[in-house]
Amino acid sequence: MKKIIALALAMALACSLASCGKPGGETSTDKSNLPSGAATSNPQTPSNAGSADSYPEKAIKMIIPYSAGGASDMGGRVIASCLPTYLPGATIVVENQAGGAAVPGTLAMATADPDGYTIGYNWYASYTLRPQIMETGYTMDDYKFICGITTQMNTLYVTADSPFQTFEDLISYMKEHPGELNYSCGAAGSFQQLICGSMLQATGTEAVEVPYEGARPSALAMMSGDVDFCLLETATCTAELSAGTVRPLASFESKRNEGAHPDCPTIGELGYSEVAEVATNRTILCVPAATDQAICDKLEAACEKLCQDENFLTLADNVDLVIEFVDGATVKEEIATCYDKLGELLGVM
């Protein structure tokens, strides 16, 4: 099983929300899968587009390397809608660059002009996991990390009419019928794929993964019966949770998600604490490494204020985002630590 999981990971290459009711919260979507500037080299010096004192003076593009409509996209759009409140005069335009296990969109962040007008919204996994299992064209050193904003919540879902009422039901069936069930974790190479692989390893079970372009397509595949279960970011199935059309069997956090599904046990409570150890993930904002540090500081300060804004916190709660601000220095340290831990895990798989 360890070799199968490692091989699967190594082969992985392939709704706008309302604003906070304050000015400057426009977003738009470009679903192109081609990363702008992906074939260029990262400039070594900041652009002379303007000083940090006058920043921002034009629209800021936020690259989200995930498909529109998924939990990552929703989280990014809430931030893009509300952050301009603390960057007076700013407009943030969202550009989805989905596909390729988020690698093309992540690379586009590194190769953009380092003038502060292209920022990235991403997960730790793009820096801690993917560079270890595929050719990405970037490393964590190609970025300055502005801050961490949310902590990822992941949940194992089945449909409400599934015969599996509990996590134990699912595990028992997979033990008796190895390889019979299909599942999805979003795109190949996703962090959820690693978590699910760790879960299958810990429980001694087998199932067949079916990758899709993103989390939302995976959820829709489960709803249509194409896969038997999904392990996805919790917020991906917010609508289905509210409608009662999905059943959460296990969450992958240190404590229960009191907002989304308080009765759902954690994977640790179910006896698999080793799985929870690899499930830590944050969303971050980043810019190209050569970006003026004064601009980075300005963005970080705006984000810290945003994470105390009641309107933003309400919108975030509505889409099951768990807000936890950490500064850029902490993000850099955590990413480096997580990179090493995941390297150790992949080495024994």
FINU-90187 format. One record per atom (N, C-alpha, C): residue in three letters; y, z, x. Coordinates in steps of 0.1 Angstrom, whole numbers, padded with zeros to 4 digits, always signed. Atoms other than C-alpha are relative to their C-alpha. Layout:
ALAYZX
...
END
This chain:
MET-0012+0000+0008
MET+0000+0000+0000
MET+0013+0000+0009
LYS-0012+0000-0008
LYS+0024+0008+0028
LYS+0004-0013+0006
LYS-0003+0013-0006
LYS+0020-0026+0044
LYS+0005-0010-0011
ILE-0004+0009+0011
ILE+0024-0043+0010
ILE+0014+0002-0003
ILE-0014-0003+0003
ILE+0057-0025+0003
ILE+0009-0005+0011
ALA-0008+0004-0011
ALA+0070-0032+0038
ALA+0001-0015+0000
LEU-0001+0015+0000
LEU+0061-0069+0035
LEU+0009-0005-0011
ALA-0008+0004+0011
ALA+0077-0072+0001
ALA+0015+0002+0003
LEU-0014-0002-0003
LEU+0109-0057+0014
LEU+0005-0010+0011
ALA-0004+0009-0011
ALA+0109-0079+0045
ALA+0002-0014-0005
MET-0001+0014+0005
MET+0105-0111+0024
MET+0012-0001-0010
ALA-0011+0000+0011
ALA+0135-0102+0001
ALA+0012-0007+0006
LEU-0013+0007-0004
LEU+0162-0129+0008
LEU+0006-0005-0013
ALA-0005+0006+0012
ALA+0162-0143-0023
ALA-0003+0009-0012
CYS-0004-0007+0010
CYS+0321-0078-0197
CYS+0012+0007+0003
SER-0012-0007-0004
SER+0352-0070-0187
SER+0003+0012-0008
LEU-0003-0013+0007
LEU+0362-0034-0195
LEU+0015+0002-0003
ALA-0014-0003+0003
ALA+0394-0021-0210
ALA+0006+0007+0011
SER-0007-0006-0011
SER+0420-0010-0186
SER+0003+0015-0004
CYS-0003-0014+0003
CYS+0432+0026-0183
CYS+0012+0002-0009
GLY-0012-0001+0009
GLY+0461+0018-0206
GLY+0013+0001+0008
LYS-0011-0001-0009
LYS+0484+0015-0176
LYS+0002-0014+0007
PRO-0003+0014-0005
PRO+0500-0016-0159
PRO-0009-0003+0012
GLY+0007+0006-0012
GLY+0482-0038-0134
GLY-0015+0001+0000
GLY+0014-0001+0000
GLY+0447-0035-0146
GLY-0008-0012-0003
GLU+0007+0012+0003
GLU+0437-0071-0150
GLU-0013-0002+0009
THR+0012+0004-0007
THR+0402-0083-0140
THR-0004-0014-0005
SER+0005+0012+0005
SER+0386-0117-0141
SER-0013-0002+0008
THR+0014+0002-0006
THR+0351-0131-0131
THR-0001-0014+0005
ASP+0004+0012-0006
ASP+0340-0158-0108
ASP-0015+0002+0003
LYS+0015-0003-0001
LYS+0302-0161-0110
LYS-0006-0009+0012
SER+0005+0008-0011
SER+0300-0184-0079
SER-0009+0008+0009
ASN+0009-0007-0010
ASN+0270-0175-0056
ASN+0004-0003+0014
LEU-0004+0003-0014
LEU+0288-0190-0026
LEU+0011+0009+0005
PRO-0010-0010-0005
PRO+0306-0164-0005
PRO+0011-0008+0007
SER-0011+0006-0007
SER+0341-0175+0004
SER+0001+0004+0014
GLY-0001-0004-0013
GLY+0345-0176+0041
GLY-0012+0004+0008
ALA+0012-0005-0007
ALA+0309-0169+0049
ALA-0004-0007+0013
ALA+0003+0008-0012
ALA+0308-0196+0076
ALA+0010+0003+0011
THR-0011-0003-0010
THR+0339-0182+0094
THR-0003+0012+0008
SER+0002-0012-0007
SER+0341-0156+0120
SER+0011+0010-0004
ASN-0009-0010+0004
ASN+0358-0123+0114
ASN+0012+0000+0009
PRO-0011+0000-0009
PRO+0394-0124+0127
PRO+0000+0014+0008
GLN+0000-0012-0009
GLN+0399-0099+0156
GLN+0013+0008-0002
THR-0013-0007+0002
THR+0435-0089+0146
THR+0004-0001-0014
PRO-0004+0000+0014
PRO+0450-0080+0113
PRO+0010-0012-0003
SER-0009+0010+0004
SER+0469-0107+0094
SER+0014+0005-0001
ASN-0014-0004+0001
ASN+0507-0106+0094
ASN+0005-0002-0015
ALA-0004+0002+0013
ALA+0507-0109+0056
ALA+0011+0010-0005
GLY-0010-0010+0005
GLY+0529-0078+0052
GLY-0003+0013+0006
SER+0002-0013-0006
SER+0533-0043+0063
SER-0007+0010-0009
ALA+0007-0009+0008
ALA+0514-0013+0051
ALA+0010+0007-0010
ASP-0010-0007+0009
ASP+0546+0002+0037
ASP+0002-0008-0013
SER-0003+0009+0012
SER+0551-0028+0013
SER-0013-0004-0007
TYR+0013+0004+0007
TYR+0514-0032+0005
TYR-0003+0008-0012
PRO+0004+0014+0001
PRO+0503-0045-0019
PRO+0012-0008-0006
GLU-0010+0009+0005
GLU+0526-0074-0025
GLU-0005-0012-0008
LYS+0006+0011+0008
LYS+0501-0098-0042
LYS-0013+0005-0005
ALA+0012-0004+0006
ALA+0469-0097-0061
ALA-0011+0003+0011
ILE+0011-0004-0009
ILE+0439-0080-0044
ILE-0013-0005-0007
LYS+0013+0005+0004
LYS+0405-0096-0047
LYS-0010+0011+0003
MET+0011-0010-0002
MET+0376-0072-0052
MET-0013-0008-0001
ILE+0013+0007+0000
ILE+0342-0088-0043
ILE-0010+0010-0004
ILE+0011-0008+0005
ILE+0313-0074-0062
ILE-0013-0009+0002
PRO+0011+0009-0004
PRO+0280-0089-0047
PRO-0012+0002-0010
TYR+0010-0002+0010
TYR+0261-0083-0079
TYR+0004-0008-0013
SER-0002+0008+0011
SER+0257-0101-0112
SER+0009+0007-0011
ALA-0009-0005+0011
ALA+0282-0097-0141
ALA-0008+0006-0010
GLY+0006-0006+0011
GLY+0272-0073-0168
GLY-0009+0012+0004
GLY+0009-0011-0005
GLY+0250-0050-0146
GLY+0008+0013+0002
ALA-0007-0012-0002
ALA+0258-0014-0138
ALA+0010+0000+0012
SER-0009+0001-0011
SER+0273-0022-0104
SER+0013-0007-0004
ASP-0011+0008+0004
ASP+0296-0048-0120
ASP+0009+0009-0009
MET-0008-0009+0009
MET+0307-0023-0148
MET+0007+0010+0008
GLY-0007-0010-0008
GLY+0315+0004-0122
GLY+0011-0006+0007
GLY-0011+0007-0007
GLY+0335-0020-0101
GLY+0012-0003-0009
ARG-0011+0004+0009
ARG+0355-0032-0131
ARG+0008+0012-0006
VAL-0007-0012+0004
VAL+0363+0003-0142
VAL+0010+0004+0011
ILE-0008-0004-0011
ILE+0377+0010-0108
ILE+0012-0010+0002
ALA-0010+0011-0001
ALA+0395-0024-0106
ALA+0011+0001-0011
SER-0009-0001+0011
SER+0411-0017-0140
SER+0009+0012+0002
CYS-0008-0012-0001
CYS+0424+0018-0131
CYS+0007+0003+0013
LEU-0006-0003-0013
LEU+0431+0018-0094
LEU+0015-0004+0001
PRO-0014+0004-0002
PRO+0464-0002-0097
PRO+0010+0011-0005
THR-0009-0011+0004
THR+0479+0029-0114
THR+0005+0008+0013
TYR-0004-0007-0012
TYR+0480+0044-0079
TYR+0003-0009+0012
LEU-0005+0010-0009
LEU+0489+0012-0061
LEU+0010-0008-0008
PRO-0011+0006+0009
PRO+0522+0003-0079
PRO+0002-0015+0003
GLY-0002+0014+0000
GLY+0526-0033-0087
GLY-0012-0009+0003
ALA+0012+0007-0004
ALA+0490-0042-0078
ALA-0007-0006-0012
THR+0010+0006+0009
THR+0466-0065-0097
THR-0013-0001+0008
ILE+0012+0002-0007
ILE+0430-0064-0088
ILE-0009-0010-0008
VAL+0008+0011+0006
VAL+0409-0095-0096
VAL-0014+0001+0005
VAL+0014-0002-0003
VAL+0371-0091-0097
VAL-0006-0014+0002
GLU+0007+0012-0003
GLU+0350-0118-0081
GLU-0015+0003+0002
ASN+0014-0003-0002
ASN+0312-0116-0086
ASN-0006-0011+0009
GLN+0007+0009-0008
GLN+0292-0131-0058
GLN-0014+0004+0001
ALA+0014-0005+0002
ALA+0257-0124-0070
ALA-0010-0009+0008
GLY+0011+0007-0005
GLY+0224-0134-0055
GLY-0003+0004+0015
GLY+0004-0003-0014
GLY+0206-0132-0021
GLY-0001+0014+0003
ALA+0002-0014-0003
ALA+0199-0095-0024
ALA+0014+0006+0004
ALA-0013-0005-0002
ALA+0237-0089-0023
ALA+0005-0004+0014
VAL-0004+0003-0014
VAL+0238-0103+0013
VAL+0012-0009+0001
PRO-0011+0009-0001
PRO+0261-0133+0008
PRO+0014+0006-0004
GLY-0012-0007+0004
GLY+0287-0112-0011
GLY+0005+0010+0010
THR-0004-0011-0010
THR+0286-0084+0015
THR+0005-0007+0012
LEU-0005+0007-0012
LEU+0290-0109+0043
LEU+0014-0006-0002
ALA-0013+0005+0003
ALA+0320-0124+0025
ALA+0011+0010+0002
MET-0009-0011-0002
MET+0336-0090+0027
MET+0004+0001+0015
ALA-0002-0002-0014
ALA+0332-0089+0065
ALA+0008-0012+0006
THR-0006+0011-0006
THR+0345-0124+0071
THR+0014-0004-0007
ALA-0013+0003+0007
ALA+0376-0123+0048
ALA+0011+0003+0010
ASP-0012-0003-0008
ASP+0411-0122+0062
ASP+0003+0015-0001
PRO-0002-0014+0000
PRO+0417-0085+0072
PRO+0014+0005-0003
ASP-0014-0004+0004
ASP+0450-0081+0054
ASP+0001+0010-0011
GLY+0000-0009+0011
GLY+0440-0057+0027
GLY-0001-0006-0013
TYR+0000+0007+0013
TYR+0439-0083+0000
TYR-0014-0005-0004
THR+0014+0001+0004
THR+0401-0086+0000
THR-0007+0013+0002
ILE+0007-0012-0001
ILE+0382-0055-0007
ILE-0014-0001-0006
GLY+0014+0001+0005
GLY+0345-0050-0013
GLY-0004+0013-0008
TYR+0006-0011+0007
TYR+0328-0028-0039
TYR-0015-0002+0002
ASN+0014+0002-0004
ASN+0292-0022-0028
ASN-0007+0014+0001
TRP+0009-0012-0001
TRP+0263+0003-0023
TRP-0004+0002+0014
TYR+0005-0003-0013
TYR+0251+0020+0008
TYR-0011-0009+0004
ALA+0012+0007-0003
ALA+0219+0000+0006
ALA+0003-0013+0008
SER-0003+0013-0007
SER+0237-0032+0018
SER+0002+0002+0015
TYR-0002-0002-0014
TYR+0244-0015+0051
TYR-0011+0008+0006
THR+0011-0009-0006
THR+0215+0010+0055
THR-0013-0007-0001
LEU+0013+0005+0002
LEU+0186-0010+0042
LEU-0001-0015+0004
ARG+0002+0015-0001
ARG+0191-0048+0041
ARG+0001-0005+0015
PRO+0000+0004-0014
PRO+0201-0052+0078
PRO-0013+0003+0007
GLN+0013-0004-0007
GLN+0167-0036+0087
GLN-0012-0009-0005
ILE+0012+0007+0006
ILE+0145-0059+0065
ILE+0003-0015-0001
MET-0003+0014+0001
MET+0163-0093+0067
MET+0012-0004+0009
GLU-0011+0005-0008
GLU+0188-0114+0086
GLU+0012+0000-0010
THR-0012-0001+0009
THR+0222-0105+0071
THR+0012-0007+0006
GLY-0012+0005-0006
GLY+0247-0118+0096
GLY+0011+0010+0001
TYR-0010-0010-0002
TYR+0266-0085+0096
TYR-0007+0014+0003
THR+0004-0014-0002
THR+0262-0048+0106
THR+0011+0009-0006
MET-0010-0009+0005
MET+0280-0017+0095
MET+0013+0000+0008
ASP-0012+0000-0009
ASP+0304-0021+0124
ASP+0010-0011-0004
ASP-0009+0011+0004
ASP+0319-0052+0107
ASP+0009+0005-0011
TYR-0008-0005+0011
TYR+0336-0030+0081
TYR+0007+0013+0004
LYS-0006-0014+0002
LYS+0360-0001+0076
LYS-0003+0004-0014
PHE+0004-0006+0013
PHE+0348+0021+0048
PHE+0012+0008-0005
ILE-0011-0007+0005
ILE+0376+0033+0026
ILE-0004+0013-0006
CYS+0004-0012+0006
CYS+0358+0059+0006
CYS-0013-0002-0008
GLY+0011+0000+0010
GLY+0328+0067-0016
GLY+0005+0005-0013
ILE-0006-0003+0013
ILE+0335+0069-0053
ILE-0011+0005-0010
THR+0011-0005+0009
THR+0302+0073-0073
THR-0013+0002+0007
THR+0013-0002-0004
THR+0268+0086-0067
THR-0009-0007-0009
GLN+0009+0008+0008
GLN+0240+0063-0079
GLN-0010+0009-0007
MET+0010-0007+0008
MET+0218+0075-0107
MET-0010-0011-0004
ASN+0010+0010+0002
ASN+0185+0056-0110
ASN-0010+0006-0010
THR+0009-0004+0010
THR+0160+0058-0139
THR-0011-0010-0002
LEU+0011+0009+0004
LEU+0126+0045-0147
LEU-0001-0001-0015
TYR-0001+0003+0014
TYR+0127+0029-0181
TYR-0013-0007-0005
VAL+0009+0009+0008
VAL+0102+0016-0207
VAL+0007-0002-0013
THR-0005+0002+0013
THR+0109+0002-0241
THR-0004+0012-0009
ALA+0003-0011+0009
ALA+0109+0026-0270
ALA-0013-0001-0007
ASP+0013+0002+0006
ASP+0078+0010-0284
ASP-0011-0001+0010
SER+0010+0000-0010
SER+0059+0012-0251
SER-0010+0011-0003
PRO+0010-0011+0002
PRO+0026+0031-0253
PRO+0001+0011+0010
PHE-0001-0011-0010
PHE+0037+0052-0223
PHE+0011+0009-0005
GLN-0010-0010+0005
GLN+0054+0083-0237
GLN+0006+0008+0011
THR-0005-0008-0011
THR+0057+0101-0204
THR-0003-0007+0013
PHE+0002+0005-0013
PHE+0058+0094-0167
PHE-0015+0002+0004
GLU+0014-0002-0003
GLU+0023+0109-0164
GLU-0009-0010-0007
ASP+0008+0011+0007
ASP+0010+0084-0190
ASP+0000-0012+0008
LEU-0001+0013-0008
LEU+0023+0055-0169
LEU-0008+0001+0012
ILE+0007-0002-0012
ILE+0009+0069-0137
ILE-0015+0000-0002
SER+0014-0001+0003
SER-0025+0076-0152
SER-0005-0014-0003
TYR+0004+0013+0003
TYR-0027+0041-0166
TYR-0001-0009+0012
MET+0000+0008-0012
MET-0017+0025-0133
MET-0012+0003+0009
LYS+0011-0004-0008
LYS-0044+0045-0115
LYS-0013-0006-0005
GLU+0012+0005+0006
GLU-0070+0033-0139
GLU+0000-0016-0001
HIS-0001+0014+0001
HIS-0057-0003-0140
HIS+0009-0005+0011
PRO-0009+0004-0011
PRO-0043-0011-0105
PRO+0004-0014+0000
GLY-0005+0013-0001
GLY-0021-0041-0103
GLY+0001-0007-0014
GLU-0001+0006+0013
GLU-0022-0048-0141
GLU+0014-0001-0005
LEU-0013+0000+0006
LEU+0013-0038-0150
LEU+0010-0007+0009
ASN-0011+0006-0007
ASN+0045-0057-0140
ASN+0012+0009-0001
TYR-0012-0008+0001
TYR+0078-0041-0132
TYR+0011-0008+0007
SER-0012+0006-0007
SER+0113-0050-0120
SER+0010+0010+0005
CYS-0011-0010-0005
CYS+0140-0033-0099
CYS+0013-0008+0003
GLY-0012+0008-0003
GLY+0167-0060-0101
GLY-0004-0011+0010
ALA+0002+0010-0011
ALA+0171-0083-0071
ALA-0010+0004+0010
ALA+0009-0003-0011
ALA+0145-0086-0044
ALA+0009+0006+0012
GLY-0008-0007-0011
GLY+0156-0063-0015
GLY+0009+0010-0005
SER-0009-0010+0005
SER+0174-0039-0038
SER-0004+0014+0004
PHE+0003-0014-0003
PHE+0176-0002-0031
PHE-0010+0006-0009
GLN+0009-0005+0010
GLN+0157+0004-0063
GLN-0014-0005+0003
GLN+0013+0005-0004
GLN+0128-0017-0049
GLN-0006+0010+0010
LEU+0005-0009-0009
LEU+0125+0007-0020
LEU-0004+0013-0007
ILE+0004-0012+0007
ILE+0126+0037-0043
ILE-0013-0001-0008
CYS+0012+0002+0008
CYS+0100+0022-0066
CYS-0012-0001+0009
GLY+0011+0001-0009
GLY+0078+0013-0036
GLY-0004+0014+0005
SER+0003-0013-0004
SER+0081+0049-0024
SER-0007+0008-0011
MET+0007-0006+0011
MET+0071+0061-0059
MET-0014-0004-0001
LEU+0013+0005+0001
LEU+0041+0039-0060
LEU-0009+0005+0011
GLN+0007-0006-0011
GLN+0031+0051-0026
GLN-0004+0014-0002
ALA+0002-0014+0002
ALA+0035+0087-0035
ALA-0010+0003-0011
THR+0009-0002+0011
THR+0015+0084-0067
THR-0013-0007+0002
GLY+0012+0007-0003
GLY-0012+0062-0052
GLY-0003-0010-0010
THR+0002+0010+0011
THR-0007+0034-0078
THR+0005-0013+0005
GLU-0004+0013-0003
GLU-0002-0003-0077
GLU+0005-0007-0013
ALA-0006+0008+0011
ALA+0019-0027-0099
ALA+0006-0012+0006
VAL-0005+0013-0006
VAL+0033-0062-0095
VAL+0015-0001-0003
GLU-0014+0002+0002
GLU+0070-0066-0089
GLU+0004-0014-0004
VAL-0005+0013+0004
VAL+0089-0094-0106
VAL+0015+0001+0002
PRO-0014-0001-0002
PRO+0124-0098-0091
PRO+0008-0009-0009
TYR-0010+0008+0008
TYR+0154-0111-0110
TYR+0013+0000+0008
GLU-0012+0002-0008
GLU+0189-0120-0099
GLU+0008+0014+0001
GLY-0008-0013+0000
GLY+0203-0085-0108
GLY-0007+0009-0010
ALA+0006-0011+0008
ALA+0197-0053-0127
ALA+0000-0004-0015
ARG+0000+0003+0014
ARG+0208-0066-0161
ARG-0011-0010-0004
PRO+0011+0009+0003
PRO+0184-0096-0161
PRO-0013+0007+0000
SER+0013-0007+0000
SER+0156-0072-0152
SER-0001+0008-0013
ALA+0001-0008+0013
ALA+0165-0049-0182
ALA-0003-0009-0012
LEU+0003+0009+0011
LEU+0165-0079-0205
LEU-0014-0005+0000
ALA+0014+0004-0001
ALA+0131-0090-0192
ALA-0009+0011-0005
MET+0007-0010+0005
MET+0118-0056-0200
MET+0001+0001-0015
MET-0001+0000+0014
MET+0132-0057-0235
MET-0007-0011-0007
SER+0007+0011+0006
SER+0116-0091-0241
SER-0015+0001+0003
GLY+0015-0001-0003
GLY+0082-0079-0228
GLY-0005-0007+0012
ASP+0005+0007-0012
ASP+0081-0099-0196
ASP-0004+0010+0011
VAL+0004-0010-0010
VAL+0078-0067-0175
VAL-0003+0013-0008
ASP+0004-0012+0007
ASP+0063-0034-0185
ASP+0009+0012+0002
PHE-0010-0011-0002
PHE+0088-0010-0169
PHE+0010-0005+0011
CYS-0011+0003-0010
CYS+0120-0011-0148
CYS+0004+0013+0006
LEU-0007-0011-0007
LEU+0135+0012-0122
LEU+0013-0006+0004
LEU-0013+0006-0001
LEU+0172+0005-0124
LEU+0011+0011+0001
GLU-0011-0010+0001
GLU+0206+0022-0121
GLU+0001+0004-0015
THR+0000-0006+0013
THR+0209+0044-0151
THR+0009-0007-0010
ALA-0010+0006+0008
ALA+0240+0027-0164
ALA-0003-0014-0005
THR+0004+0014+0004
THR+0223-0007-0167
THR-0004+0000-0014
CYS+0006+0000+0013
CYS+0207+0004-0199
CYS+0008+0010-0010
THR-0008-0009+0008
THR+0236+0024-0214
THR-0001-0004-0015
ALA+0000+0004+0014
ALA+0237+0003-0246
ALA-0014+0002-0007
GLU+0013-0002+0006
GLU+0199+0005-0251
GLU-0003+0015-0001
LEU+0002-0015+0002
LEU+0199+0043-0245
LEU+0007+0004-0012
SER-0008-0004+0012
SER+0226+0047-0272
SER-0007-0005-0012
ALA+0007+0006+0011
ALA+0206+0024-0295
ALA-0014+0006-0002
GLY+0013-0005+0001
GLY+0174+0042-0288
GLY-0011-0010+0002
THR+0010+0011-0002
THR+0156+0010-0278
THR-0007+0001+0014
VAL+0008-0002-0013
VAL+0145+0023-0243
VAL-0003+0015+0001
ARG+0004-0014-0002
ARG+0128+0055-0232
ARG+0000+0002+0015
PRO+0000-0004-0014
PRO+0136+0071-0198
PRO-0012+0009+0003
LEU+0012-0008-0004
LEU+0105+0085-0181
LEU+0002+0009+0012
ALA-0003-0008-0012
ALA+0119+0098-0148
ALA+0013-0004+0005
SER-0013+0003-0007
SER+0153+0101-0131
SER-0002+0003+0015
PHE+0002-0001-0015
PHE+0157+0099-0093
PHE+0012+0007+0006
GLU-0011-0008-0005
GLU+0184+0126-0087
GLU-0006+0014+0003
SER+0004-0013-0003
SER+0183+0161-0075
SER+0000+0009-0012
LYS+0000-0008+0013
LYS+0191+0174-0110
LYS+0001-0010-0011
ARG+0001+0008+0012
ARG+0188+0161-0145
ARG+0014-0006-0004
ASN-0012+0007+0004
ASN+0214+0136-0158
ASN+0003+0005-0014
GLU-0003-0007+0013
GLU+0229+0158-0186
GLU+0008-0009-0009
GLY-0008+0009+0008
GLY+0252+0130-0197
GLY-0008-0011-0007
ALA+0008+0011+0006
ALA+0227+0101-0202
ALA-0012+0004-0007
HIS+0013-0004+0006
HIS+0194+0117-0208
HIS-0005+0014+0005
PRO+0003-0014-0005
PRO+0192+0155-0204
PRO-0015+0004-0001
ASP+0014-0004+0001
ASP+0156+0157-0215
ASP-0010-0007+0009
CYS+0008+0007-0009
CYS+0143+0133-0189
CYS-0002+0007+0013
PRO+0003-0007-0013
PRO+0126+0150-0159
PRO+0004-0008+0012
THR-0003+0006-0013
THR+0136+0143-0123
THR-0014-0003+0007
ILE+0012+0003-0007
ILE+0111+0128-0100
ILE-0005+0012+0008
GLY+0003-0012-0006
GLY+0112+0161-0081
GLY-0007+0010-0009
GLU+0006-0009+0010
GLU+0103+0181-0112
GLU-0014-0005-0003
LEU+0013+0006+0002
LEU+0074+0157-0116
LEU-0010+0002+0012
GLY+0009-0003-0011
GLY+0060+0168-0082
GLY+0001-0010+0011
TYR-0001+0010-0010
TYR+0073+0139-0060
TYR+0014+0001+0007
SER-0013-0002-0006
SER+0102+0154-0041
SER+0003-0009+0012
GLU-0002+0009-0012
GLU+0096+0131-0011
GLU+0006-0014-0005
VAL-0006+0013+0006
VAL+0106+0101-0034
VAL+0016+0003-0001
ALA-0014-0004+0002
ALA+0139+0119-0042
ALA+0008-0001+0013
GLU-0007+0000-0013
GLU+0148+0121-0005
GLU+0005-0014+0004
VAL-0004+0014-0004
VAL+0151+0083-0002
VAL+0009-0006-0010
ALA-0007+0006+0011
ALA+0170+0078-0034
ALA+0015+0002+0000
THR-0014-0003-0001
THR+0205+0089-0023
THR+0008-0013+0003
ASN-0007+0012-0001
ASN+0230+0061-0027
ASN+0014+0001-0006
ARG-0014-0001+0005
ARG+0268+0058-0032
ARG+0006-0014-0001
THR-0008+0012+0000
THR+0292+0031-0042
THR+0012+0003+0009
ILE-0011-0002-0010
ILE+0319+0025-0016
ILE+0010-0012-0002
LEU-0010+0011-0002
LEU+0351+0004-0011
LEU+0001-0002+0015
CYS-0001+0003-0014
CYS+0353-0014+0022
CYS+0009-0012+0002
VAL-0009+0011-0004
VAL+0375-0039+0040
VAL-0006-0005+0014
PRO+0004+0005-0014
PRO+0369-0061+0072
PRO+0005+0010+0010
ALA-0002-0010-0011
ALA+0368-0040+0104
ALA+0014-0001+0006
ALA-0013+0001-0007
ALA+0401-0054+0117
ALA+0012+0003-0009
THR-0011-0003+0009
THR+0422-0043+0087
THR+0008+0012+0006
ASP-0009-0010-0005
ASP+0452-0022+0096
ASP-0004+0014-0006
GLN+0005-0013+0005
GLN+0442+0015+0094
GLN+0010+0006-0010
ALA-0010-0005+0009
ALA+0475+0023+0076
ALA-0003-0005-0014
ILE+0004+0005+0014
ILE+0464+0000+0047
ILE-0012+0007-0005
CYS+0012-0008+0004
CYS+0430+0017+0047
CYS+0004+0014-0005
ASP-0004-0014+0004
ASP+0447+0051+0045
ASP+0006+0000-0014
LYS-0007+0001+0013
LYS+0468+0039+0016
LYS-0010-0002-0011
LEU+0010+0003+0010
LEU+0438+0026-0003
LEU-0009+0013-0002
GLU+0007-0012+0002
GLU+0419+0058+0004
GLU+0007+0011-0008
ALA-0008-0010+0008
ALA+0447+0080-0009
ALA+0001-0004-0014
ALA-0001+0004+0014
ALA+0450+0059-0040
ALA-0014+0003-0007
CYS+0013-0002+0006
CYS+0412+0062-0046
CYS-0002+0015-0003
GLU+0001-0015+0002
GLU+0413+0100-0042
GLU+0007+0004-0012
LYS-0008-0003+0012
LYS+0440+0102-0068
LYS-0007-0005-0013
LEU+0008+0006+0012
LEU+0420+0079-0091
LEU-0011+0009-0004
CYS+0012-0008+0003
CYS+0390+0101-0089
CYS+0003+0014-0007
GLN-0005-0011+0007
GLN+0411+0129-0104
GLN+0007-0003-0013
ASP-0007+0005+0011
ASP+0425+0108-0132
ASP-0009+0001-0013
GLU+0008-0003+0012
GLU+0413+0119-0167
GLU-0004-0013-0007
ASN+0004+0012+0007
ASN+0415+0084-0182
ASN-0011-0007+0008
PHE+0011+0006-0008
PHE+0394+0070-0153
PHE-0013+0007-0002
LEU+0012-0007+0001
LEU+0369+0098-0156
LEU-0007-0002-0013
THR+0006+0003+0013
THR+0365+0092-0193
THR-0007-0013-0001
LEU+0006+0013+0000
LEU+0359+0055-0188
LEU-0013+0000+0008
ALA+0012+0000-0008
ALA+0335+0062-0160
ALA-0012+0007-0007
ASP+0010-0007+0008
ASP+0316+0087-0182
ASP-0006-0009-0010
ASN+0005+0009+0011
ASN+0313+0061-0209
ASN-0010-0010+0005
VAL+0010+0009-0005
VAL+0293+0039-0186
VAL-0010+0007+0010
ASP+0010-0009-0008
ASP+0273+0068-0170
ASP+0002-0001+0015
LEU-0003-0001-0015
LEU+0291+0067-0136
LEU+0002+0015+0003
VAL-0002-0014-0005
VAL+0289+0100-0117
VAL+0010-0001+0011
ILE-0011+0001-0009
ILE+0322+0103-0099
ILE-0001+0011+0011
GLU+0000-0010-0011
GLU+0321+0120-0065
GLU+0007-0006+0012
PHE-0008+0006-0010
PHE+0349+0111-0041
PHE-0004+0006+0014
VAL+0001-0005-0014
VAL+0342+0113-0003
VAL+0008-0010+0008
ASP-0009+0008-0008
ASP+0365+0100+0024
ASP-0008-0010+0009
GLY+0006+0011-0007
GLY+0359+0070+0046
GLY-0008+0005+0012
ALA+0007-0005-0011
ALA+0349+0091+0076
ALA-0014+0006-0004
THR+0013-0005+0005
THR+0322+0108+0056
THR-0010-0011-0004
VAL+0008+0011+0003
VAL+0310+0075+0043
VAL-0007-0006+0012
LYS+0005+0006-0012
LYS+0306+0061+0078
LYS-0011+0008+0006
GLU+0010-0009-0005
GLU+0287+0092+0089
GLU-0013-0001-0008
GLU+0012+0000+0009
GLU+0264+0091+0059
GLU-0008-0013+0001
ILE+0006+0013-0002
ILE+0257+0054+0063
ILE-0008-0001+0013
ALA+0007-0001-0012
ALA+0247+0059+0099
ALA-0012+0008-0001
THR+0012-0009+0002
THR+0224+0088+0090
THR-0010-0006-0008
CYS+0010+0007+0009
CYS+0208+0069+0061
CYS-0007-0011+0007
TYR+0006+0011-0007
TYR+0203+0039+0083
TYR-0012+0005+0009
ASP+0011-0006-0008
ASP+0182+0060+0107
ASP-0012+0005-0008
LYS+0011-0005+0008
LYS+0162+0077+0080
LYS-0008-0011-0007
LEU+0007+0011+0007
LEU+0154+0045+0062
LEU-0008-0008+0011
GLY+0007+0006-0011
GLY+0144+0030+0096
GLY-0013+0007+0003
GLU+0012-0008-0002
GLU+0119+0058+0100
GLU-0010-0003-0011
LEU+0009+0002+0012
LEU+0105+0053+0065
LEU-0006-0014+0001
LEU+0006+0014+0000
LEU+0101+0015+0069
LEU-0009-0001+0012
GLY+0009+0001-0012
GLY+0085+0021+0103
GLY-0014+0005-0003
VAL+0013-0005+0003
VAL+0056+0040+0087
VAL-0006-0006-0012
MET+0005+0007+0012
MET+0052+0018+0056
MET-0010-0011+0005
END
